[in-house]
Amino acid sequence: MFSVVIPTYNRCEILSMVLDAYLKQTHQNLIKEIIIIDDGSTDDTKSVIDRFFERFPPFNVIYLYQENSGPAEARNKGIQSSSGEILLLTGDDIVPHPEMIKEHFAKHKMYNLDNNICILGRTIWPEDMKVTPFMKHIQEMGLQFGYSIIPDQNDVPFTFFYTSNISLHRDFVLGGQLFDTDFPFAAWEDIEMAYRLKKRGLRIIYNSRALGYHYHDISYASFRGRQVKCGYAAGIFYTKHPELEEFLGINSSKKRPLSYKFYIKLIDIFCSLSDKHSAKSYPKLYDMAMSKYYLEGIDKWKSSSKMVKE
């Protein structure tokens, strides 16, 4: 039934936890195969997978290796190698709840296993992780995930196509183009694919009970770099779908007065300190500062595009 597709890169310790959790699924019989795509890891990833093989899992395990090429290429390789009716796209830092597979299947069954149905599960922080106010904010309000702002759980917009925990029919995916490998890192490549799939009739349904635990410690400081990458990838997205110019904020990166830049810098310093030392959340300040880094990424894309043209 399910082909579980897991790209991985240098996360061997967490990957071991992830794989172990699939052996604890209440409905293991629904798992046909787990496909692990090693995106050029330099740690002990291969040893972790070898040890997993030695445990004789009750489903097929496929290990694929590629030179470091990014998540889009890795997922494509996994999808093309799959044989299950339904793909579960997830991550090497997402530890599934024991009933995650069951919940994905139950929701698909509720919709008669229709070919165009896609089930979005919920990705949350684990209880044994220290979760800062900033981490809570990015999980719920759209900077990374936005579960609390989904407008219609029975017809979810393409912008919520999160490949940390989502399932859809293999034949439907293979009926069009896969992930676009022009995206060099994990930013916008999943949403861009969802935009194309939606045009072909994909319907995304949200099931909050299909839980995956996100074992990825994120700080305010580390997330700034991610936002720059998102801005850069937004430029790539725009070249493929110029009708989304306003949605992507391509022309929002205007010249700002020095006073504005100074103000944002103060906010940035404050948010960075509060992330380490405060139990209070500052959502508006988080969004303002992260918007700055996103626009920096767009500016970098514009500069690189100009250099290519010249």
N, C-alpha and C positions, 0 to 999 in steps of 0.2 A: 504493500500500500504506500508507505511513506519512504521517500529518499531524503535523508537528512544531509544537507549540504553545508559543510563547515570549512570556510577558508581559514588558514592560520598563518601567523607569522610571529615567531619568537615569543610564544606564550606557553611554553611547555608545561609549567606547573599548573596553571589554570586549566589548560587543555585536558590534563589528566583528571581534574575534578569534573569537567564537562562530560567526558566520555564515561566516567564512572556513573554519572547520574542517568545516562541512557540505559544502563544495566538495571536501574531501579525504577524504571517506568512501570506503572501498573498495567499497561497494555502494550507490552513488548511485541506482541504478535502483529501489531500494526506497523512495526518498523521493518521494512524490507532490507534496507541498507543504510549505512552511514558512510558518506564520502568525505574524506578529509583531504583538502588541497593545500599542500605545504608551499607557501609563496616564498621559497628561498630562505627558510629559517636557518640561523647559524647557531641555535642553541640545541637542546636535547630533544627536540620535537620528535625526531624519528625514533628515538629510544622509547619515548612515551607510547608511541603508537605500536611499536614492537611488543611492549609489555601488555598492551591492551589486546593484541592478537592472542597472546598466551593465555588469556582468561577465557578463551573460547566463547565469545559473545554469541547470542542466539540469532543474530542477524549478520548479513554480509557486511564486511568492512573493506572499503576501497581506499588505498592510499595513493595519492597523486602528487608528484613533485614538479615544480616549475621554477625557473629563475625568477627572482623578484620582479613582478610585473603589476602588482596592485590587485585590489579585491575584485574589480570588474572581470579581469581575465581569469582569476581564480574561480569565481562563481560560474562563469561560462564553462570552464573546463569541467566543473562538477556537474552542472546541468546536462551537458552533452554526454557525460558518462553514466548518467542515472538511468534507472529502469522502473522506478516506482511510479504509480499513477499520480501521486501528489508529492510535490517538492516542499520540504520544510527548509527555508533559508534562515540560517542562524549564524551565531558567531562563536569564536574560540574562547570568549569570555562570558558566555551565556550558559549558566548551569540550569537545566530544565527542572521545573517542579515535577514531582513524580507523576502527576496527571496531565502534564502539558500536551503530550501526544494525544491522549484520550480527548482532551478538550478541543483540540484542533479538529479531530475526526468528527466529534459529536456535532460541531457547528457545520462542517461540510455536509454531514448526513442530513441535518435539518433543512438544508437547501438542496436535497436530493442529489448530492455530489455533482451538481451542475458544473460544467466545464469552465465557465467564466467566473466562478466564485473564488474569492481570495479571503483568507482568514488572518486578520491581524491580531496577534497575541499581545500580551502586556509585558514589558520589560521593566523590572523594578530593582532597587538596590537590595542586597541581602541583609538580613537582620543582624548578622555578625560583623557588618562593616560600619565604620564611623561615617555617618552621612552628614555633611555640612548643609547649611541653608542654601548655599549656591548649588550643590548637587541636587537637592530637592527641587529647586527652581528649574534647572535644565531638564529634569525628568518630566515635568508636568506642563511647562509653559512654552514649549516650542523650540528652544535653543538647540536641544538634542532630541527630545521626545516632546509630545504635546498631548498626552492622553486626556487631560482635563479640558482641553479646548476642541475636542472632536465635535463637530456640529451635529452629525447624524451617525449613530453607531451602526446603522443598517445600510448606510451608503457613504462610506468614508472617502474623503477627497484623496487624490493621488499624493498629496503632500505628506501623508501619514504612512507611506509605504516603507516601513522600517525593516530592514533585512536582518535585524537582530532576532526577530521572532515573527515570521510570517509564512503562510503556506498557500500554495496555489497549484493548479493542475499543470502537470508537465507538458501535456499536449498543447495547452493554450499558450504557454510560454514559447514553446518551440515553433508555434505557428507564425511567429514574427521574429524580429531581431532581438538578440539577447542584450546583456549589459554592454554599454558603449565603452570600449577600452580607451577612448581618448581621455577619459577621466583618470588621472594618474594616482589618486588616492581616495580614501573613503569619504567622499563629500559630493553630494548631489547625484552620483551615478545611479543610486537606487530610485530617487525621485524622478529622474529623467526617464528611466525605463518605465516607471509607473504611469507617467504622462502618456507615453505611447500605448501602453497596455489599456489604459482607460479609453482611449480613442477606439480601440478594438472591442470594447464592451466589457472590460473587467469591472467587477463589482466587489468592493472591499467591505467586509463585515468585521466589526470589532468584537472580540471575545476577551473580556478582562480576566476570565478564569484560566486562560491559557498562559500560565505564568513562566517567565524565565528570569533568573536572578543575574544581575549584571555585576560581575566581579571585575570592575575596572575603576580603580581609585582615580578620581578626577579632581584637580584643584582649579581654582579660578585662574591661576597663572598658566597652567598647562592648557586650559581651554582656549586661551587667547590665540595660541598657535593654530588650533583647530579652526577658529573663526577666520583667520587669514586664508587658510586653505579653502574654506567654504566660499569665501569671496572670489578667490581665483577660479574655483570650479564653476561658480555662477556665470562667469564670463564664457566658459566653454559651453555651458548649458544654453546661454543666450545665442551663441553662433548657430546652434542647431534648431532653436525655437525662438526666433526674434519676437514673436507675438507675446512672449512672456517678459519682455523688457521691464515693464513696471513692477510685476510680481518679483522679479529677481533683484530689483533695485539698482540696475546697471547705471542709471544716470543720477543716482543719489550721491555719488562720490564727488561733490562739488568742492571748490575751494572754500575753506572755512577761515574766518578771522582768527588771529593769534589768540584772542581772548577765549574763543570757543575751545581751541586746542588745549589751552592752559586749564580750562574748566574740566574738560574730559580727563586730562592727566590727573587732576586732583581726585576725581571720582574713581579713576583706575587704581590709584594708590589706596584710597579708602576701602574699596571693595576687596583688594588683595589682602589688606590687613584684617578686615572683618571676616574674611573666609577662614582665616587661621585662628582668630581669637574671639569671634562673636557667635552667639546663638541666635541672633536676629537676622532676618532676611531683608534684603533691599532690592526687590525685583526691578523697579524702574531704573535704579542705578546700574544693576547688572546689564539690563538690556541696552542702555545708552552706551556703556563702555564696550560691550561686545559688538554693537553696531559699528563702532569706530574700527575695530579690527576686521570686520567683514568688509567694510569699504576699503580698507587698506589692501585687502586681497583683490578686490575689483580693480583698484589702481595698478596693482602688480600685473594683473592680466592685461589691462589696457597697454601698459608699457611694453610687455613682452609681445603683444600682438602688433604694436607699432614697429618694434624692432624687426619682426619677421617680415612685415610688409616692405620695410626699407631694404 
